Amino acid sequence: MKKYLLFLILFLISGLSFAQQYHSLSLQEAEKRLLPQFRSMINSPIKDITLDEVKKERKIQAEMSWPELKNKDSVDVIQSKIPGLNSKDPEIPVTIYKPKNAKDLPIFLWFHGGGFVYGTPKWDHQRCADYALKGNAVVINVDYRFAPEYPFPAALHDAYASLLWANKNAENIGGNPKLIAVGGSSAGAGISGSLAQYSRDQKGPKISLQVLEIPPGDFGMNYPSVIEFKKVPGLKSDDFPILKDFYIGKNGNSKEKYVLPGNIKDVSNLPPSVIFVAGADPLRDSGLAYADRLIKAGIFTELHVSTGYAHGMPLPENMEITLRMMKQFLK
């Protein structure tokens, strides 16, 4: 009987172990993870990230024109530069959006995506104008420094400098220093999540809401989504080691706190959070893991999973959900 029970236990354990095996998806398998209207993207070329490619992409982005706003007559847009965190840090370009005659409005700091190595506030120009008008807020679109020329903590320091500046100059831009939110997409979400932790630990300005859209929770390579989406068009997990080395520098520690939000041990006393993840995204599971930790720590957290969407696709209702959260927590 004992031998039978031992055999049964070993059989069940091996069965469970087998059930939890994951493998790199073929393009045909990855295609099935997408909604039908998105499946053609699987035929896009797969590109590897190199510093030369990064520089080419930056040049293209620098030459892009700022999109014309659909609501340009209703929003004031101010492009400026603010001081860096430390005396030797360069000034930080920011674009400020606010409703006409803004006064004592919540402030929303926004950080664009781009893998910490490129990206442009131009991508989110219309989004930020919409947040300003529909959310009745002052929005600051921050153009932070890029790796590898400026490795961690340069982007975080730019983020914190922008938070300190917004808090100090709130009245001058029509904002309320007691009502500040931070948010971003992809790398920008990683920066935003780390900024909330950093400001808490530095006893900096209080952050009332964080909006993390398709965030990189950490650089872990054992998540199912990382294993599955190793080599697909767009962001793939084969890119992660390259981006990690760019971001932290040659002598950096990828597990150091504030590098990515999931690195920190203490997630208590963080602001209410809304987290969006895409179902067919290699970042999916690290974002889910961070959301899970916040929920278990008692942080008010809304989690939205968009099944069938890949990394970087506009997620359904993310604007409406964020606006609802802004109205709920920025008052």
N, C-alpha and C positions, 0 to 999 in steps of 0.2 A: 504493500500500500504506500509506504513511504517513497519507494522508488518511483511508483506511478505518479505521486504528487510532485516529486522533484522533476520528473520528465515533463509533466504538464506545465509547471512554473517556467521551466527553461523554454518550452515551446511557446508559451505566451509572451515571454520577454523577447525572444527572437522575432516573433511575429510583430510585436509592437515596434521593435527596432527597424524591421523591414518596412513597416507601414510609414515610418517617418523619414524614409530616404527621399532625397530630392536630387534632381539632375538638371543640367543646363538644357533649356528648352531649345528645340529646333525652331527654325523660323515658322514652320507650319504649326507647331504646337503653340508658339507665342501668338500667332495670328488668331487662334481660337480664344485667347484670353481677352481680345479686343471686341468692342461692340462692332456690329457689321459695318456701320458707316465709317469706321476707322481702319478697317483691315487692310486697305490699300497701302497704308504707311509702311507695312512690313516689307514692301518692295523698295523702300528708300535705301540709298547706299549706306553701308556701315563704315564710319570713319573712326580712326584711332586718334586720340588726343596727343599732340606733340606741341612743344613750345612754338615752333614755326607756325603751326595751324592756329594756335591761340593768338599769335601776333597778327596773322592775316585777318582773323575774325574781328579782333579789336579795331583794325584799320577800317574794315567795312562798317562797323558800328559807329566809329567816329565820323564817318562821312555821311551817315544817315541823317536825314532831315528830321526835325521834331514834327511829329504828326500834327495836323490841324485839329484842334479840339472841336467836337460837335457842340459843346456848350460854352464856347469861348466868350460869349457875351455876358455870361452869368458868373464867371469866376475870374478872380485876379490871380495872375501867375507871375511870380517874382523869382528870377534866377540870381543867386548870390553865392558868396563864399564865406564860410565861417572858420574860426580858428581850430586847428588840430588840438588834440588832447595835451601833447607835450610841446615844449618850446621849439623843438627841431622838426616837429611834424608839419607837413604842408597843409595849406588851407583845404577845406573840404567843400567841393561844389554841391549846392543844394538847390532844389526847385521847390518853391512854396506855392501851394494852391489854397485859396480861401474864398468863401462867398463874399460878395460885395458887402462892404460895411461890417466886416466880421468883428465881433467883440466878445471876449470871454468865452470862446468856443473851445471844445476839446481839441487836443493836438494828437495827430496820428503820424508817427515816424514810419516811413516805408523803405524797405531795402530790396532791390531787385535781385534776380537770380543770375546764374552764369558760372557755377562751379567754383566760385572764389577767384577765377582767373580772367573772366571777361564779363560782358553784360553792360547794359546801359539803362539809365533812367528813362530814356525815350521809349523803351518797351512798355512802360507802365504809365505813360503820360496821361492817356485818357482815363485809365483806371483811377489814378490819383485825383484827377479833376472830378470824377464821379463820386469818389469817397468824400471829397470836400463838400460838394453840393448836396448829395443825397443824405450824407451823414451829418451835415451841418457842422463841419469840422475844419480845422486848419491842418493840411497834410503837407509833410516835408519829405520829399523824395531825395534820398541821400546817395551821392555818388562816391562810395567808399573806395579805398585803395585795393589793388589786386595783387595776388601772388602770381608768380614766385618772386617778383621784384620786391614786393612788400609782404613777407610771410606773416603768419599769425604772431603777435596779436594786432597787427596793423588795422585790419578791417574792424575788429572789435573795438579798438581804441577810437576809430573814427565814429563808430556807432555811439559809443559812450560820450564822446565829445559833442555829437549832435543832440543827444539827450540832455546833457548839461546846458548846452546853448539854448535849446527850446524851453527848458525850464526857466532859465534866467531871463530870456527875452520874450517870454510868452505874451506879455501885455503889448509889446511893440508890434507883434504880428497878429494881434487879435485873438490870442489863445489864453487858455486857463492853465496855469502851471500845475494845478492839482488834478487835472484830468488828462493824462497822457497814455496813449496806446502805442505799441510797437508791433510791426508785422513785416512780413516779406514772403517771397516765394523761393523755394529751393534753397540755394546757398543763402539768400536773404532771410529765409526762415531760420536757417541755422544760426545766422548772426543775431537775429531778433531773440531767439530762445536763449542764447548765451548772454545777450545784453540784459535780459530780465534777471538772470542769475547774478551777473556781475554788478548791476546796480543795487541789487539786494545786499550783496556782500560788502560793497563799498559804502553802503548807507547813502546811496545816491537818491535821485528823484524817484518818487513812487510811480510805478507803472500800474495802470488800472486794468489793462487788457493786453493780451498778446495773441496775434493772429499768425499761425504757422501753417503755411500752405506748402504741401509736398516737402516737408523738412527732412534733411539728413539728421537722423537722431545720433548716430555715431558711425565710426568707420568699420564696424564689425563685418566680417565676411562670411559668417555662418548662418545668416538669416535665410530662410527659404527663398524669399524674393531675390536676394543677392545671388544665390546659387542658380536660380532658374533663369534670370535675365542677364546672363553673362555676356552674350553677344547678340544684340538686337539693334535695329536702327534707333537713333537718338541716344539718350543716356543709357549706358550699359554698365554693368558692375565691373567689367574688365577695365573701365576707366578709373575706378575708385583708387587703386594704389597710386596711379599717376597723379590724380588730383590731390590725394592726401600728401604726397611728397612735395608737390608744388605749394600746398597751403601751409604746411607746418615747417618747411625748410629742411635743409640737410640734417640738422642736429635736433629737429623737433620731436616731441613726444605726442603721438596721435591720441593718446589717452589722457593728456593733460586736461584739467578742468577748464571750461570755457571754449575749448577747441570746437566742440559740438555739444549741443544741449544734453545729450544722454551721458556724457562723461562725468557729470557732477554727481556726487553721492547724495547730497541733501537737496531734495526738490520741495521742501516745505516753504511756506510763505512766498510762493510765487503768484503772479497775478492770475485771475480768471483767464482761461485759454480756449481758443477754438483751433482745432487741428484738422487739416484736410489732407487725405492721402489718396493716391491713385492706385487702382487695383493691379494694373500691369506695369508697375514702376519698381525698379530695383530698390528704391528707397522706402518702399511701402512698409516693410516690417520694422525697420528701425524707427520710423515715425510712429507706428502702432505701439512699439515697446515704450517709447517716451510718453505717449498719451496714457498708456496703462499705468505707468509709474505716477504720473500726476493725479490720475483718478484715485489710485490707492493711497496717495498722500493727502487726499481730501481737498485737492485743488479743483475748483469748479471748472470742468473741462467738457467741451462738446467735441465729439469726434465724428467726422464725416468721411466715409469711404466711398469713392466713386469707382465702382466696378466697371471694367471695360475701358478705362481711360489709361493712357500711357503718360509718362513723365512730361510735363510741360504743356499738356493740352488744357485749354480753358475748362475748368471743372464746373459742373452744373450747379447753379444757384449759389456759387461762392460769394458773389457780390451781395446778394440779398441776405445771406446768413451773416456775413461780416457786418453789414449795416445794422442788422437786428442786434447783434452783440454790442456794437458801438452804442446804440441807443439804450441798451440795458445797463452797461457798465460805465459809460462816460457821462454821468449826470450827477 
